[in-house]
C-alpha cells in the first residue's frame, strides 16, 4: 500500500494493533498453563482477527495471510477439534514473532517481509482437526468446493464467483425443496444475481457509518420479496460489525465448504409471497450479525427468523465485494420475549403492521467517549511549559522571602501551591503502568526456560504501578538483562533443585511499588544465591582487584562486583550470558536515570536486586551547593546526610583522605579542587561535608556553602558540553543563576583517581 495515502488510518491501526499484539504475547504464554480456558481462546482468536481486519483494510496482504491462518488455528481450538500442546505453542509463538516483525516494518514504512512458507504450512496443518477422519464429500460439497477453488490464488472471492456460488446454492436448494416452493426459490435465485450500482454501494456505506439500518431498496432493488426484521430494536451498526464487514471486503473471503453444505440442508422453505411482500424493508441487527458470520467464513447462512419455524429464506446480493442479506420473516405485531419464538403471519392473510420499535435504554458513556488520544510530543511540550513555570515559581518564592510585603508573600505562597498541583496533574498525563514493560517477560522467561531446560514460574506483582513514560521505555533493557540473569545464573536445573531439597520448578518474582516520589523495582529468585568467596576469587582472577583489597570487601560489596565491566561468574560463554557486559550496562543505565541499584543474596536461598528510580525525569529534587561563586546541584536521591566538619580532624589511609563517621571511615573528596581550576591548591580549614550514597558505598564531598533543597527542571547540555564527565545537565536556580547538575558515579570515575 501507499503509506502516505491513508496516514491517519494507518496511525490508528498502529496504535490499536500494537496494543493487541502486546496482549497476545501475554495471552499465548498464559494459554500454556490454561489450555482449556474458553474465554482465553476466544480472546486470542479475536486478537488475531482484529489485526487481520485492520491489515486487510490497509491492503497489508502479507500480514492478513499470517493472521488469517493463525485465526483458523484458534477457531479449531475453541471448537475442541484440537488440543493445545508444546508443538502448537511453538508454531503459534513463531507466527506471532512474524506478525510482530511485519508490524515493525509497517511502523517504519519499510517493505513487508512475508512469513516463511514453512511457517504458513505448519500453521495450516495445525488449522485442521486433530483426529477427524476425512468424510466422503457430498455432491453439493463437491460443487461448492469446485466453485471456491476456482477463486483467484490470493484467496479472495470475486463478485462473479460469489454470484455463481449463490446461484448454484439456490438452485440446489430449489431442487431439494417441495414443488410448491419452486417458484419463490427461482425468484430468489434471480434476485441474487442482480448487481449493485455505485450509488447503491455508497448508500450502503452511509448506513454502515452510523445510520445503522439497511434499506433493501437501496441494496437489492430487484428483490421481489423483502422481509420483516426478526426484532423491533434499532439496528445500529457497531464498530465491531463494521470492522468485520471491512475484513470481508479486504481480507479473506472463502466460505467453509462443510459449513455451507450444512447451511443448505438446514435452510427452511421460503415464505409465501403475500406474507413476504407485506414485510418491512429494513434489516435487523440479528440479520446483519448473521451476514457477518457468513462474511467471516463461519459458513452458516443466516437463517433469519429461526424462531419462526420454516418461514424464511436467505437471499444474498453481491455489492462490489460486499454481499448483503435481504430476506427475513415477519414477526407478530406484539414482540415476544427473546426466549420465545415469534409466531409468523399466515401465508394467505395480510401481514399485520409491525409494532413500533421500543427505543433502547440509554447506555452509559463508553470508555472511548471519555478518553482522548494525545500525541506524546504535545504532552512533552506541556511538560516543558510547566517546567518553565516551576522555574518562575522558584524565582518568585526567593523574591517573596526577601520582601517585607505580607500580601506579596501570601500571593507567592498561593502560586507555589497551585503550581505544585498543576505540576502533579501534568505529570500524571505522562504516566504509564509498568505493565507495559512487565508484559514482555512471560514470553522471555518461557523461551529461556525451554532453551535452558529449566522449569520456571514467573510472578508479576504491582503491574499497575505508574511511572513516567520515558522511564518505562528506559527501564525495559535493564530489566531484560536482570531477568535473563535470574533465569540463567540464579535458578538451578530441576535435578539440582531436587538434590538440594527444593521443588523442581524455580520461582522468579518481578515486583514494582511506589515509595514517595520514587519507584522500587525488584527482581528476586529462589535459586542458588551468590557465594561472596567465589566472587572474591573471580575478581582477583580477572584482575578487577588484588587479593588484599578483595579480602577487605564486605559481603554486600562482593555482590556489587557483578557490575564491574567484564565480570561474569559463567565459565562458558553462551548466547544467553557469560560475556560480563549486561550488568555493567544495567548499572550505567540506572545511574543515567538518577536511580540506584542494590543486591541482596543468601547462598542456597536466592537473590534479590532492588532498583530505585524517580517517578519522572523532567523535574528533579536537588540539593543546591556553592563552590566559590558557582552553583552546583546534587540529585537529592543520592544525598545521605550533611554536617559541618573541622577538616584538621581528617585522616589519611592508603594515601586517601578519610573522615570517620559512626566508626566507619569514608573517603573524602574536595569537590572544588575537581571542578574549579583556580582552587586546585587552596587549603581549607573547615567546610560542609555532603555524604552521598553511590550503590552500596558512601562518599563525602567538601563544599563551600549549602543553598538548600530545590526542585529543578533538567535541561540538556549544549553540543559543546555534551558528554562532559560528571555533568548530567543544567538548570536555572531560584536566584536566576545557571547551575550544573552533577552525575556522581561518572564524576567519581573521572576524578577519583587524582591525587589530593
TIZABA-495617 format. One record per residue (C-alpha): x, z, y; residue number from 1. Coordinates in pm, whole numbers. Example, Ala and Ser with C-alpha at 12.3 -4.5 7.8 and 13.67 -1.06 7.14 Angstrom:
       x       z       y  nutor
    1230     780    -450      1
    1367     714    -106      2
***
This chain:
       x       z       y  nutor
       0       0       0      1
      99     -20     366      2
     175     338     464      3
     119     270     834      4
    -229     122     785      5
    -401     444     671      6
    -168     710     811      7
    -441     964     886      8
    -597     927     541      9
    -253     940     383     10
    -171    1266     561     11
    -494    1423     435     12
    -409    1308      83     13
     -56    1453     106     14
    -187    1792     215     15
    -465    1814     -45     16
    -269    1665    -335     17
      33    1883    -256     18
    -177    2197    -289     19
    -338    2072    -611     20
      -2    1986    -771     21
     129    2335    -691     22
    -177    2484    -861     23
    -140    2253   -1161     24
     215    2375   -1219     25
      92    2735   -1242     26
    -219    2649   -1443     27
     -30    2449   -1706     28
     212    2734   -1772     29
     -82    2975   -1788     30
    -255    2744   -2036     31
      12    2813   -2299     32
     -96    3177   -2314     33
    -470    3095   -2283     34
    -516    2766   -2473     35
    -888    2821   -2534     36
    -983    2906   -2176     37
   -1255    2651   -2094     38
   -1251    2729   -1721     39
    -876    2673   -1707     40
    -902    2343   -1896     41
   -1176    2227   -1659     42
    -970    2329   -1355     43
    -669    2128   -1478     44
    -895    1831   -1558     45
   -1041    1844   -1205     46
    -693    1871   -1054     47
    -566    1551   -1216     48
    -898    1382   -1143     49
    -889    1468    -772     50
    -531    1347    -730     51
    -625    1028    -916     52
    -924     969    -690     53
    -723    1008    -369     54
    -441     792    -502     55
    -689     527    -609     56
    -841     514    -262     57
    -491     453    -120     58
    -418     198    -396     59
    -128     402    -535     60
    -180     244    -876     61
     125     396   -1047     62
       5     744    -957     63
    -350     658   -1062     64
    -238     538   -1405     65
     -41     851   -1492     66
    -311    1089   -1363     67
    -583     894   -1543     68
    -422     927   -1885     69
    -338    1294   -1823     70
    -701    1346   -1723     71
    -810    1189   -2052     72
    -588    1433   -2243     73
    -767    1729   -2086     74
   -1105    1568   -2138     75
   -1024    1563   -2511     76
    -900    1924   -2496     77
   -1209    2059   -2323     78
   -1430    1883   -2578     79
   -1244    2068   -2852     80
   -1119    1749   -3017     81
    -755    1856   -2991     82
    -567    2187   -2971     83
    -305    2290   -2718     84
      38    2305   -2883     85
     404    2302   -2776     86
     438    1924   -2813     87
     134    1858   -2598     88
     252    2101   -2328     89
     598    1941   -2316     90
     449    1596   -2265     91
     193    1710   -2007     92
     456    1901   -1809     93
     676    1593   -1817     94
     380    1394   -1686     95
     334    1649   -1407     96
     702    1608   -1318     97
     649    1232   -1299     98
     343    1278   -1077     99
     539    1516    -852    100
     822    1263    -831    101
     583     984    -732    102
     413    1217    -484    103
     750    1291    -321    104
     819     918    -292    105
     481     867    -125    106
     553    1151     118    107
     892     997     202    108
     736     649     233    109
     966     524     -43    110
     875     270    -314    111
     697     442    -602    112
     876     461    -937    113
     614     445   -1212    114
     616     680   -1508    115
     812     552   -1807    116
     622     353   -2072    117
     734     608   -2331    118
     572     892   -2135    119
     248     697   -2085    120
     240     609   -2454    121
     291     973   -2552    122
       9    1077   -2317    123
    -220     805   -2452    124
    -157     925   -2807    125
    -249    1280   -2706    126
    -565    1150   -2538    127
    -709    1065   -2881    128
    -893    1317   -3102    129
    -654    1506   -3324    130
    -822    1467   -3663    131
   -1116    1235   -3612    132
   -1132     953   -3867    133
   -1195     607   -3732    134
   -1565     535   -3783    135
   -1682     177   -3855    136
   -1787      13   -3533    137
   -2148     -99   -3497    138
   -2231    -449   -3371    139
   -2325    -301   -3035    140
   -1994    -115   -3011    141
   -1804    -430   -3106    142
   -1986    -626   -2837    143
   -1913    -361   -2575    144
   -1550    -334   -2679    145
   -1512    -711   -2657    146
   -1652    -713   -2306    147
   -1435    -424   -2194    148
   -1118    -568   -2345    149
   -1181    -889   -2155    150
   -1130    -694   -1830    151
    -813    -750   -1638    152
    -489    -591   -1754    153
    -487    -328   -1482    154
    -784    -155   -1645    155
   -1024    -227   -1352    156
   -1357    -391   -1440    157
   -1463    -678   -1214    158
   -1809    -743   -1072    159
   -1878   -1034   -1308    160
   -1760    -841   -1613    161
   -1974    -546   -1513    162
   -2279    -769   -1469    163
   -2219    -928   -1809    164
   -2184    -586   -1965    165
   -2510    -463   -1816    166
   -2694    -784   -1907    167
   -2573    -757   -2265    168
   -2664    -391   -2288    169
   -3014    -455   -2160    170
   -3054    -750   -2396    171
   -2954    -537   -2694    172
   -3186    -262   -2577    173
   -3473    -508   -2536    174
   -3432    -634   -2892    175
   -3437    -281   -3028    176
   -3748    -177   -2837    177
   -4114    -239   -2920    178
   -4253    -583   -2828    179
   -4475    -421   -2565    180
   -4167    -318   -2371    181
   -4002    -659   -2389    182
   -4127    -783   -2053    183
   -4014    -480   -1850    184
   -3675    -494   -2024    185
   -3638    -858   -1929    186
   -3729    -779   -1570    187
   -3472    -501   -1562    188
   -3205    -731   -1705    189
   -3279    -991   -1438    190
   -3264    -728   -1166    191
   -2931    -608   -1298    192
   -2776    -948   -1239    193
   -2859    -957    -867    194
   -2559    -944    -640    195
   -2544    -716    -337    196
   -2469    -858       7    197
   -2211    -732     255    198
   -2484    -586     475    199
   -2633    -400     181    200
   -2294    -262      82    201
   -2236    -141     441    202
   -2575      30     424    203
   -2468     197     100    204
   -2150     329     265    205
   -2356     460     559    206
   -2565     657     313    207
   -2254     794     144    208
   -2110     914     475    209
   -2382    1161     546    210
   -2739    1028     540    211
   -2743    1118     175    212
   -3035     906      48    213
   -3023     571    -122    214
   -3298     325     -27    215
   -3349      99    -320    216
   -3448    -191     -96    217
   -3101    -162      67    218
   -2919    -163    -263    219
   -3122    -372    -507    220
   -3386    -570    -320    221
   -3467    -776    -627    222
   -3557    -474    -841    223
   -3917    -512    -947    224
   -3991    -151   -1031    225
   -3838     113    -805    226
   -3899     458    -942    227
   -3968     804    -814    228
   -3691    1061    -795    229
   -3672    1333   -1053    230
   -3700    1611    -797    231
   -3811    1670    -446    232
   -3492    1811    -299    233
   -3290    1643     -28    234
   -3037    1403    -178    235
   -2733    1498      32    236
   -2418    1338     -97    237
   -2141    1594    -127    238
   -1770    1538     -67    239
   -1704    1566    -440    240
   -1962    1299    -519    241
   -1826    1063    -254    242
   -1472    1119    -381    243
   -1589    1042    -735    244
   -1751     716    -623    245
   -1431     618    -440    246
   -1243     695    -759    247
   -1457     434    -936    248
   -1416     182    -656    249
   -1037     203    -655    250
    -940     368    -982    251
   -1012     310   -1348    252
   -1350     166   -1430    253
   -1362     126   -1806    254
   -1652     277   -1992    255
   -1605     462   -2322    256
   -1734     238   -2598    257
   -1877     506   -2818    258
   -2050     677   -2527    259
   -2213     351   -2415    260
   -2342     286   -2765    261
   -2487     635   -2770    262
   -2650     576   -2432    263
   -2820     258   -2557    264
   -2951     429   -2867    265
   -3093     722   -2673    266
   -3235     533   -2373    267
   -3616     578   -2351    268
   -3861     293   -2323    269
   -3922     163   -1970    270
   -4217     299   -1776    271
   -4528      90   -1727    272
   -4504    -139   -1424    273
   -4801      20   -1248    274
   -4653     367   -1264    275
   -4308     244   -1170    276
   -4432      41    -876    277
   -4607     342    -732    278
   -4286     545    -722    279
   -4078     638    -423    280
   -3795     411    -311    281
   -3544     697    -285    282
   -3287     804    -543    283
   -3243    1175    -606    284
   -2936    1397    -639    285
   -2979    1413   -1016    286
   -2994    1035   -1044    287
   -2686     987    -828    288
   -2494    1251   -1025    289
   -2586    1067   -1344    290
   -2449     748   -1190    291
   -2128     929   -1101    292
   -2095    1041   -1462    293
   -2107     677   -1564    294
   -1855     579   -1299    295
   -1607     844   -1416    296
   -1603     697   -1764    297
   -1805     966   -1937    298
   -2014     683   -2070    299
   -2362     832   -2060    300
   -2607     611   -1877    301
   -2821     826   -1651    302
   -3136     894   -1841    303
   -3322     975   -1525    304
   -3615    1198   -1591    305
   -3522    1301   -1943    306
   -3757    1590   -1895    307
   -4041    1338   -1877    308
   -4029    1202   -2232    309
   -3998     824   -2260    310
   -4095     745   -1901    311
   -3786     578   -1755    312
   -3530     307   -1798    313
   -3198     268   -1623    314
   -3111     -38   -1417    315
   -2769     -77   -1258    316
   -2669    -327    -992    317
   -2303    -403    -914    318
   -2208    -379    -549    319
   -1858    -505    -481    320
   -1712    -261    -732    321
   -1982      -5    -651    322
   -2254      -5    -923    323
   -2571     180    -831    324
   -2860     303   -1046    325
   -3213     208    -946    326
   -3484     338   -1179    327
   -3646     679   -1215    328
   -3961     849   -1349    329
   -4245     969   -1133    330
   -4299    1344   -1147    331
   -4629    1516   -1093    332
   -4733    1592    -735    333
   -4653    1960    -773    334
   -4288    2018    -859    335
   -4239    2224   -1173    336
   -3964    2479   -1230    337
   -3633    2332   -1343    338
   -3666    2476   -1691    339
   -3990    2288   -1749    340
   -4035    1913   -1784    341
   -4248    1746   -1513    342
   -4546    1554   -1651    343
   -4528    1174   -1597    344
   -4821     985   -1448    345
   -5040     785   -1689    346
   -4946     419   -1728    347
   -5285     276   -1618    348
   -5363     527   -1345    349
   -5224     502    -993    350
   -4944     749    -938    351
   -5028    1041    -710    352
   -4843    1075    -381    353
   -4523    1272    -404    354
   -4538    1624    -269    355
   -4332    1671      49    356
   -3982    1791     -27    357
   -3920    2156      46    358
   -3620    2189     278    359
   -3335    2367     101    360
   -3244    2715     223    361
   -2982    2721     494    362
   -2641    2760     338    363
   -2373    2985     484    364
   -2092    2806     660    365
   -1833    2688     414    366
   -1466    2763     443    367
   -1397    2410     557    368
   -1624    2467     857    369
   -1445    2784     966    370
   -1085    2667     935    371
    -882    2410    1123    372
    -559    2242    1013    373
    -296    2258    1285    374
      37    2079    1286    375
     322    2328    1242    376
     503    2165    1534    377
     219    2280    1759    378
     243    2633    1621    379
     618    2631    1686    380
     555    2520    2043    381
     307    2804    2095    382
     555    3048    1944    383
     826    2926    2181    384
     597    2982    2479    385
     517    3333    2355    386
     890    3390    2324    387
     940    3293    2687    388
     655    3527    2779    389
     833    3809    2594    390
    1147    3746    2800    391
     947    3759    3123    392
     778    4077    2998    393
    1118    4235    2932    394
    1228    4145    3283    395
     916    4294    3441    396
     946    4612    3233    397
    1302    4657    3363    398
    1188    4598    3722    399
     894    4832    3677    400
    1123    5113    3565    401
    1335    5069    3878    402
    1032    5053    4107    403
     869    5353    4262    404
     532    5177    4286    405
     297    5351    4043    406
      40    5067    4050    407
     306    4814    3958    408
     431    5030    3673    409
      76    5057    3539    410
      23    4680    3560    411
     354    4613    3386    412
     259    4863    3115    413
     -71    4680    3055    414
     111    4346    3046    415
     350    4492    2790    416
      62    4587    2559    417
    -121    4254    2595    418
     199    4056    2536    419
     275    4256    2222    420
     -78    4189    2089    421
     -50    3819    2170    422
     288    3802    2002    423
     146    3963    1687    424
    -155    3729    1682    425
      56    3415    1723    426
     299    3534    1456    427
       7    3568    1214    428
     -80    3200    1261    429
     265    3114    1123    430
     232    3345     825    431
     202    3217     470    432
     165    3411     145    433
     482    3445     -59    434
     276    3296    -343    435
     384    2956    -210    436
     734    3039    -337    437
     635    3252    -637    438
     418    2969    -774    439
     718    2767    -888    440
     867    3042   -1107    441
     631    3046   -1409    442
     734    2687   -1487    443
    1101    2761   -1414    444
    1108    3065   -1644    445
     914    2884   -1915    446
    1157    2590   -1921    447
    1467    2813   -1911    448
    1333    3034   -2190    449
    1277    2731   -2414    450
    1619    2591   -2326    451
    1796    2923   -2397    452
    1573    3005   -2698    453
    1457    3332   -2545    454
    1116    3497   -2524    455
    1043    3600   -2166    456
     733    3726   -1988    457
     729    3676   -1610    458
     520    3911   -1394    459
     439    3834   -1031    460
     348    4125    -801    461
     239    4109    -436    462
     182    3734    -423    463
     -48    3771    -121    464
     222    3932      94    465
     252    3727     414    466
     567    3628     597    467
     683    3363     841    468
     651    3003     720    469
    1017    2933     795    470
    1118    3235     587    471
     901    3121     297    472
    1089    2792     287    473
    1431    2953     342    474
    1385    3207      60    475
    1296    2951    -206    476
    1651    2858    -311    477
    1795    3214    -312    478
    1507    3336    -528    479
    1556    3046    -771    480
    1922    3149    -817    481
    1830    3513    -873    482
    1553    3439   -1124    483
    1778    3198   -1317    484
    2046    3467   -1331    485
    1797    3727   -1455    486
    1686    3492   -1734    487
    2034    3372   -1831    488
    2255    3678   -1772    489
    2007    3964   -1790    490
    1766    3902   -2077    491
    1921    3909   -2424    492
    1830    3684   -2715    493
    1538    3804   -2933    494
    1779    3901   -3212    495
    1997    4110   -2977    496
    1692    4284   -2833    497
    1560    4373   -3178    498
    1901    4504   -3281    499
    1906    4735   -2977    500
    1552    4862   -3043    501
    1376    4656   -2777    502
    1080    4421   -2805    503
    1173    4060   -2882    504
    1023    3940   -2556    505
    1207    4019   -2233    506
    1037    4106   -1906    507
    1119    3973   -1559    508
     926    4108   -1258    509
     922    3929    -923    510
     765    4152    -656    511
     702    4144    -281    512
     578    4409     -39    513
     577    4473     334    514
     770    4766     477    515
     718    4798     852    516
     835    4478    1017    517
    1031    4374     708    518
     956    4223     368    519
    1105    4365      50    520
    1154    4122    -239    521
    1275    4246    -576    522
    1378    4072    -897    523
    1404    4311   -1192    524
    1455    4266   -1565    525
    1468    4489   -1874    526
    1780    4320   -2011    527
    2128    4447   -2087    528
    2218    4553   -1733    529
    2570    4539   -1589    530
    2881    4730   -1700    531
    3093    4837   -1396    532
    3410    4847   -1606    533
    3359    4489   -1721    534
    3303    4381   -1360    535
    3625    4554   -1251    536
    3822    4379   -1525    537
    3679    4037   -1433    538
    3757    4095   -1064    539
    4121    4170   -1145    540
    4147    3878   -1390    541
    4006    3629   -1139    542
    4228    3757    -858    543
    3945    3891    -644    544
    4138    4221    -601    545
    4424    4415    -757    546
    4377    4681   -1023    547
    4424    4979    -787    548
    4156    4850    -550    549
    3923    4780    -842    550
    3967    5132    -979    551
    3865    5281    -642    552
    3535    5092    -637    553
    3216    5286    -696    554
    2965    5153    -949    555
    2744    5020    -669    556
    3040    4840    -511    557
    3122    4691    -852    558
    2774    4541    -876    559
    2829    4368    -541    560
    3132    4190    -684    561
    2896    3929    -830    562
    2851    3798    -474    563
    3222    3712    -446    564
    3295    3335    -444    565
    3389    3209    -790    566
    3293    3536    -961    567
    3098    3498   -1287    568
    3052    3708   -1599    569
    2995    3395   -1810    570
    3282    3281   -2029    571
    3135    2933   -2075    572
    3003    2702   -1805    573
    2658    2556   -1870    574
    2406    2360   -1669    575
    2228    2690   -1603    576
    2512    2911   -1479    577
    2876    3006   -1514    578
    3041    2848   -1210    579
    3027    3157    -987    580
    2867    2971    -698    581
    2500    3070    -693    582
    2523    3438    -595    583
    2771    3369    -314    584
    2525    3116    -172    585
    2243    3370    -206    586
    2425    3636      -4    587
    2524    3388     266    588
    2166    3263     298    589
    2020    3614     317    590
    2275    3706     585    591
    2172    3400     786    592
    1814    3529     772    593
    1930    3863     919    594
    1850    4026     587    595
    2027    4246     335    596
    2061    4243     -43    597
    2130    4535    -278    598
    2180    4562    -654    599
    2082    4847    -887    600
    2166    4836   -1256    601
    2176    5057   -1564    602
    2373    4945   -1866    603
    2143    4866   -2157    604
    1825    4905   -1949    605
    1826    4625   -1695    606
    1900    4535   -1334    607
    1712    4515   -1006    608
    1804    4312    -697    609
    1630    4401    -369    610
    1623    4167     -69    611
    1514    4289     274    612
    1432    4030     541    613
    1243    4044     874    614
     884    3924     891    615
     977    3649    1135    616
    1287    3469    1254    617
    1159    3380    1601    618
    1162    3726    1764    619
    1409    3992    1655    620
    1456    4359    1749    621
    1816    4423    1854    622
    2049    4692    1986    623
    2200    4578    2316    624
    2558    4688    2390    625
    2811    4610    2662    626
    3175    4512    2620    627
    3317    4514    2971    628
    3058    4322    3173    629
    2939    4107    2882    630
    2622    4183    2682    631
    2604    4153    2303    632
    2321    4222    2058    633
    2338    4374    1709    634
    2042    4295    1479    635
    1862    4627    1454    636
    1818    4584    1079    637
    2193    4635    1036    638
    2222    4942    1262    639
    2257    5266    1065    640
    2349    5528    1326    641
    2514    5574    1668    642
    2735    5854    1802    643
    2994    5924    2073    644
    3350    5968    1947    645
    3678    6104    2074    646
    3900    5823    1947    647
    4202    6051    1923    648
    4045    6209    1613    649
    4058    5894    1402    650
    4290    5849    1103    651
    4480    5558     950    652
    4452    5482     576    653
    4649    5191     427    654
    4700    5050     775    655
    4328    5060     857    656
    4190    5295    1123    657
    3904    5501     982    658
    3659    5761    1103    659
    3533    6045     884    660
    3153    6060     877    661
    2997    6324     650    662
    3314    6350     442    663
    3340    5975     389    664
    3599    5750     551    665
    3450    5446     723    666
    3662    5157     857    667
    3660    5146    1238    668
    3699    4831    1449    669
    3723    4780    1826    670
    3475    4506    1899    671
    3613    4450    2249    672
    3953    4351    2109    673
    3788    4084    1896    674
    3550    3931    2148    675
    3705    3992    2492    676
    4052    3837    2519    677
    4161    4038    2825    678
    4109    4364    2634    679
    4343    4290    2343    680
    4591    4566    2428    681
    4374    4814    2619    682
    4386    5172    2497    683
    4056    5361    2468    684
    4035    5738    2456    685
    3663    5760    2383    686
    3370    5535    2317    687
    3037    5484    2148    688
    3051    5409    1775    689
    2778    5197    1614    690
    2766    5234    1234    691
    2636    4917    1068    692
    2533    4854     708    693
    2666    4534     556    694
    2544    4513     199    695
    2633    4849      47    696
    2922    4909     286    697
    2913    5097     617    698
    3141    4996     904    699
    3194    5140    1253    700
    3231    4938    1575    701
    3352    5086    1903    702
    3160    4960    2210    703
    3186    5042    2582    704
    2822    5104    2664    705
    2483    5128    2493    706
    2198    4947    2671    707
    1920    5021    2423    708
    1675    4857    2186    709
    1521    4528    2296    710
    1312    4256    2133    711
    1471    3919    2195    712
    1390    3556    2134    713
    1667    3387    1938    714
    1790    3065    2095    715
    2034    2838    1910    716
    2383    2795    2048    717
    2476    2468    2215    718
    2657    2193    2028    719
    2995    2309    2159    720
    2944    2663    2024    721
    2758    2595    1701    722
    2948    2733    1403    723
    3136    2992    1610    724
    3230    3275    1368    725
    3035    3594    1429    726
    2766    3439    1652    727
    2415    3358    1526    728
    2252    3269    1859    729
    2189    3375    2215    730
    1912    3531    2422    731
    1824    3641    2775    732
    1815    4015    2839    733
    1569    4211    3047    734
    1800    4207    3349    735
    1845    3829    3330    736
    2184    3817    3156    737
    2275    3594    2865    738
    2360    3795    2553    739
    2520    3667    2234    740
    2359    3780    1907    741
    2622    3893    1657    742
    2633    3785    1293    743
    2809    4088    1146    744
    2903    3953     797    745
    3061    3633     929    746
    3229    3827    1209    747
    3395    4056     955    748
    3517    3757     754    749
    3667    3606    1067    750
    3823    3910    1234    751
    3859    4198     986    752
    4198    4074     863    753
    4350    4111    1211    754
    4594    4394    1276    755
    4460    4651    1520    756
***
